[in-house]
Amino acid sequence: MIDLNDLRAFEKVAATKSFASAARALGLPRSSVSRSIARLEREIDARLFQRTTREVALTPAGEALLLRCAGLLSELEEAVAQVRTSKSVPHGPLRVSAFAANLLAQELPAFLQRYPDVTVSIDVSNEPRDLMADVDVAIRLGPMPDSGVVATRIGTVTRHLCVSPSYIERRGTLESLDELAEHDTVDLPGAYGRPRCWTFTKDGETKKLEIPARVSVNEESAIKKLVVNGAGIGVLSAHCCRPALASGQLVPLFPEWSIPPLDVNIVFASKRELSPNVRAFVDFMKERLVVSENASPSHAASRQ
């Protein structure tokens, strides 16, 4: 008879494409996961995975088994999880990865008040992470890749092309978007060392500019401080730059050009395996986090 624990180990290896990641997600030694897969392969008399030095891939037999068992296993585990978590009180550690500390900082105090027994560690990043091994839940900007994780859209964020008055005084006023190439910019690092693309639209016209950043930094609040202090021109999300725009520390450039807002997604590994802490955080953020361009000045620009 096939052991359900072996099927669960099989599904986790298939999802993570790694015996080590599956073991971490299940809280088991890697050797136990390997034994489960070997036992399952003996039971069905078929090889389920092709193993290489870099990745574990499903064989045709493995794909067929995953297609048949995933739904049944999901329903069973979800039923058990609902019974277990319905009476559980969130407590203990919660690991959160967020694209910007400012956004999370606005709402986290209320979460901590609601759940006083939860402790939170925050990783500020918008990079892909192994959500089964590195963090419990993540907040991400923009389109989500098909990576096997669950992504729920919880709002949008408008971004603004900003500059400090001191930079304009030093370098002069810009008359057109094309002049951006002649100026210093501060931006997030681009993929594979390439400049990120700034996209602007106006009255059906679209401009895309790739401008090498004078300064690149992978955290938005640092970009804001650099732009406020005159290091260059930068793109900032509304929640980050709105106070500085209101106080005059920053001014918007080319407000007649705009871009559709970026989606804000909350991402977690699996609906059926949510711990009480993750479930509470996901529900709380859906309830509280409203990031909308309607609360921003009538200007938006973004590097994607």
Residue pairs with C-beta under 8 A, 6 or more apart in sequence:
2 40
2 43
2 44
3 36
3 39
3 40
4 73
4 76
5 36
6 36
6 37
6 39
6 40
6 43
7 40
7 69
7 73
8 26
8 73
8 77
9 22
9 26
9 28
9 32
9 33
9 36
9 37
9 40
10 36
10 37
10 40
10 48
10 62
10 65
10 66
10 69
11 66
11 69
11 70
11 73
12 22
12 25
12 26
12 33
12 132
13 19
13 22
13 33
13 37
13 49
13 56
14 49
14 58
14 62
14 66
15 22
15 132
15 148
15 270
16 22
16 25
16 130
16 132
16 133
16 148
17 55
17 56
17 57
18 55
18 56
19 30
19 33
19 34
19 37
19 56
20 30
21 130
21 132
21 133
22 33
22 132
23 29
23 30
23 32
23 33
24 132
24 133
25 132
25 133
25 269
26 33
37 48
37 49
40 48
41 47
41 48
44 61
44 65
46 59
46 61
46 62
46 65
47 59
47 61
47 62
48 58
48 59
48 61
48 62
48 65
49 56
49 57
49 58
49 59
49 62
50 56
50 57
50 58
50 59
58 66
74 272
77 272
77 273
78 271
78 272
81 272
81 273
81 274
85 274
85 275
85 276
85 279
88 276
89 117
89 276
90 115
90 117
90 118
90 276
90 277
90 279
90 280
91 115
91 117
91 118
91 276
91 277
92 117
92 118
92 119
92 277
93 118
93 119
93 120
93 121
93 277
94 118
94 119
94 120
94 121
94 136
94 137
94 277
94 278
94 281
95 120
95 121
95 123
95 134
95 135
95 136
95 137
96 104
96 120
96 121
96 122
96 123
96 135
96 136
96 137
96 138
96 139
96 281
97 122
97 123
97 124
97 125
97 129
97 134
97 135
97 137
97 138
97 139
98 104
98 122
98 123
98 124
98 125
98 138
98 139
99 124
99 125
99 126
99 139
99 140
99 141
99 220
100 124
100 219
100 220
100 221
100 237
100 239
100 240
101 122
101 124
101 219
101 220
101 221
102 220
102 221
102 239
102 240
103 139
103 157
103 237
103 239
103 240
103 264
103 289
103 291
104 122
104 139
106 239
107 284
107 285
107 288
107 289
108 120
110 284
110 288
111 118
111 120
111 280
111 281
111 284
111 288
112 118
112 120
114 280
114 284
115 277
115 280
118 277
118 280
123 129
123 134
123 135
124 219
125 218
126 140
126 141
126 188
126 218
127 218
128 145
128 147
129 135
129 138
131 137
131 138
131 149
131 267
131 268
131 269
132 269
136 268
136 269
136 275
136 277
136 278
136 281
137 266
137 267
137 268
137 278
137 281
137 282
138 266
138 267
138 268
139 264
139 265
139 266
139 267
139 285
140 151
140 264
140 265
140 266
140 267
141 157
141 237
141 262
141 263
141 264
141 265
142 262
142 263
142 304
143 263
144 151
144 265
144 267
149 267
149 268
149 269
149 270
150 267
150 268
150 269
150 270
150 271
151 265
151 266
151 267
152 265
152 266
152 267
152 282
152 286
153 263
153 264
153 265
154 264
154 265
154 266
154 285
154 286
154 289
154 291
155 263
155 264
155 289
155 290
155 291
155 292
156 261
156 262
156 263
156 264
156 291
156 292
156 293
157 237
157 238
157 239
157 261
157 262
157 264
157 291
157 293
158 237
158 238
158 261
158 292
158 293
158 296
158 300
159 235
159 236
159 237
159 238
159 259
159 261
159 262
159 300
159 301
159 302
159 303
160 235
160 236
160 237
160 238
160 241
160 245
160 252
160 296
160 297
160 299
160 300
160 301
161 198
161 233
161 234
161 235
161 252
161 253
161 254
161 257
161 299
161 301
162 227
162 233
162 234
162 235
162 236
162 241
162 244
162 245
162 250
162 251
162 252
162 253
163 227
163 232
163 233
163 234
163 250
163 251
163 253
164 227
164 228
164 229
164 230
164 249
164 250
164 251
165 248
165 249
165 251
166 229
166 230
167 184
167 227
167 230
167 231
167 232
167 233
168 251
170 230
171 183
171 184
174 180
174 183
174 253
174 254
177 200
177 207
177 209
177 254
177 257
178 209
180 198
180 209
180 211
180 233
181 209
181 211
183 232
183 233
184 214
184 215
184 231
184 232
184 233
185 211
185 212
185 213
185 214
185 215
185 232
185 233
185 234
186 213
186 214
186 215
186 216
186 217
186 223
186 226
186 227
186 231
186 232
186 233
186 234
187 195
187 196
187 213
187 215
187 216
187 223
187 234
187 235
187 303
188 196
188 216
188 217
188 218
188 220
188 223
188 303
189 196
189 213
189 216
189 217
189 218
190 196
190 213
190 216
194 210
195 210
195 211
195 212
195 213
196 210
196 213
196 303
196 304
197 208
197 209
197 210
197 303
197 304
198 208
198 209
198 210
198 211
198 235
198 301
198 302
198 303
199 206
199 207
199 208
199 209
199 259
199 301
199 302
199 303
199 304
200 206
200 207
200 208
200 209
200 254
200 257
200 258
200 259
200 301
201 207
201 257
201 258
201 259
201 260
202 256
202 257
202 258
207 257
213 232
214 231
214 232
215 226
215 231
215 232
217 223
217 226
220 236
220 237
220 240
221 240
223 234
223 236
224 234
224 236
224 240
224 241
224 244
226 232
226 234
227 233
227 234
227 236
227 250
228 244
228 249
228 250
233 253
235 301
235 302
235 303
236 250
237 291
238 291
238 293
238 295
238 296
238 297
239 291
241 250
242 295
242 296
242 297
244 250
245 251
245 252
245 297
252 297
252 299
253 301
254 299
254 301
255 297
255 298
255 299
256 299
257 299
257 301
258 298
258 299
258 300
258 301
259 300
259 301
259 302
260 300
261 292
261 293
261 300
262 302
262 304
264 289
264 291
266 282
266 285
266 286
266 289
268 274
268 278
268 282
274 282
293 300
